Amino acid sequence: MDSEQPPLFRAARDSFRWDAVAHMPYKQDGSAPFRDISRQVLFHEDSLGCELRYFEMNPGGYSTLERHEHAHAVMILRGHGECLLGETVQAVKPLDLVSIPSWTWHQFRATANEPLGFLCMVNVLRDRPQLPSEADLARMKEVPALARFLGGS
């Protein structure tokens, strides 16, 4: 992140965009599987030790299935979908809160008919995500709800 400080106030625009906030691809390097998702870093606050980001998936989009040492705090802002969280799959809707503990497999998926947007708070300093191995995926698919969510992929 550059050393330039953002303005103290940034107005909301239509379609979950904000003034002086870059609308970016979800992941730059394309090394992890995901579909139709973007991100915006709303706050990067070294003094607070956290970063607040807004992610949005187009209808049918999804985030990467991953885990890592750092935890997440998520609030669904718009749309409906599902969240794989450890060994459960939970339907999500606006204003739902999702806590993602350290080293917990997680993935968000939007329904086929509307975007899914959520706020995600993480540590400013965080580790890189781990993707599941073939063995990890095989273990997950032994759980019927996860097998349905993952769709045999």
C-alpha positions in Angstrom: 0.0 0.0 0.0 1.4 3.4 -0.8 2.1 6.0 1.8 -0.5 8.5 0.6 -3.4 8.8 3.0 -7.0 8.5 1.7 -9.4 11.4 2.3 -11.1 11.4 5.7 -14.5 11.2 3.9 -15.3 9.2 0.8 -18.9 9.4 -0.4 -20.8 6.3 -1.5 -21.8 6.0 -5.1 -24.3 3.7 -6.8 -23.8 -0.1 -7.0 -21.6 -0.4 -3.9 -18.7 1.8 -5.1 -17.1 4.6 -3.1 -15.2 7.8 -4.2 -11.4 7.4 -4.2 -11.6 3.6 -3.7 -10.2 1.4 -6.5 -12.3 -1.4 -7.9 -9.9 -4.2 -8.5 -9.7 -7.8 -9.6 -10.2 -10.3 -6.7 -6.7 -11.8 -7.0 -4.0 -10.4 -9.1 -2.0 -13.5 -10.1 -4.8 -15.8 -11.1 -3.2 -18.8 -9.3 -6.4 -19.8 -7.3 -9.8 -20.8 -8.7 -12.5 -18.2 -8.4 -15.2 -16.8 -10.6 -16.7 -13.3 -11.2 -15.5 -11.5 -8.1 -14.0 -8.1 -7.4 -12.6 -6.3 -4.4 -12.3 -2.8 -3.0 -10.1 -1.9 -0.1 -12.2 0.5 1.9 -9.8 1.0 4.8 -6.2 0.0 5.3 -5.4 1.2 8.8 -2.0 0.4 10.2 -2.9 2.3 13.4 -5.8 -0.1 13.9 -4.0 -3.1 12.6 -6.8 -4.0 10.2 -8.1 -3.7 6.7 -11.8 -3.5 5.7 -12.5 -4.8 2.2 -15.7 -5.1 0.1 -16.0 -8.1 -2.1 -18.7 -8.6 -4.7 -19.5 -11.7 -6.8 -21.7 -11.6 -9.9 -24.6 -14.0 -10.0 -23.1 -17.5 -9.8 -19.7 -16.2 -8.8 -17.5 -17.6 -6.0 -14.4 -16.9 -4.0 -11.4 -19.2 -3.6 -11.7 -22.2 -1.4 -8.9 -21.6 1.0 -7.6 -21.4 4.6 -4.9 -19.5 6.4 -3.6 -18.5 9.8 -5.4 -15.1 9.9 -9.0 -14.9 10.9 -11.8 -13.0 9.1 -14.9 -11.1 10.2 -17.5 -10.9 7.4 -20.8 -9.1 7.1 -23.1 -9.8 4.1 -24.3 -6.5 2.7 -26.4 -7.6 -0.3 -27.6 -10.6 -2.1 -27.9 -14.3 -1.1 -25.6 -17.2 -1.3 -23.9 -19.9 0.6 -20.7 -20.1 2.7 -18.6 -23.2 3.2 -17.2 -22.8 6.7 -15.2 -25.8 8.0 -17.4 -28.8 7.7 -20.7 -26.9 7.3 -22.5 -25.0 4.5 -24.6 -22.0 5.6 -27.1 -20.0 3.6 -26.2 -16.3 3.9 -28.3 -13.1 3.4 -27.9 -9.4 4.0 -26.7 -8.4 7.5 -25.6 -12.0 8.4 -22.3 -12.1 10.3 -19.7 -14.8 9.6 -16.6 -15.4 11.7 -13.9 -17.4 10.0 -11.4 -18.8 12.5 -7.7 -19.4 11.8 -7.0 -22.4 9.5 -10.7 -23.0 8.6 -11.6 -23.9 5.0 -14.0 -21.3 3.6 -15.6 -20.2 0.4 -18.5 -17.9 -0.5 -20.8 -18.5 -3.5 -23.5 -16.2 -4.9 -26.9 -17.5 -6.0 -27.4 -17.8 -9.8 -29.8 -14.8 -9.9 -28.2 -11.9 -7.9 -24.8 -10.5 -6.9 -23.5 -11.3 -3.4 -21.6 -8.5 -1.7 -19.9 -8.5 1.7 -17.5 -6.6 4.0 -14.4 -8.5 5.2 -12.2 -7.3 8.0 -8.7 -8.9 8.3 -5.3 -8.1 9.8 -3.2 -5.6 7.9 -0.3 -8.1 8.1 -1.5 -11.6 7.1 -0.3 -14.8 5.6 -0.9 -16.2 2.2 -3.8 -18.5 1.7 -3.4 -22.3 1.3 -5.4 -24.1 -1.4 -6.8 -27.6 -0.7 -4.8 -30.6 -1.9 -6.6 -33.4 -3.8 -6.5 -35.3 -0.5 -8.1 -32.3 1.3 -10.9 -32.1 -1.3 -11.5 -35.9 -1.1 -11.9 -35.6 2.7 -14.3 -32.6 2.3 -16.4 -34.5 -0.2 -17.0 -37.2 2.4 -19.3 -34.7 4.1 -22.6 -34.7 2.1 -23.2 -31.0 2.5 -19.7 -30.1 1.4 -19.9 -32.5 -1.6 -23.1 -30.8 -2.7 -21.6 -27.4 -2.3 -18.4 -28.3 -4.1 -20.4 -30.0 -6.9 -17.9 -32.7 -7.5 -15.3 -30.1 -8.6 
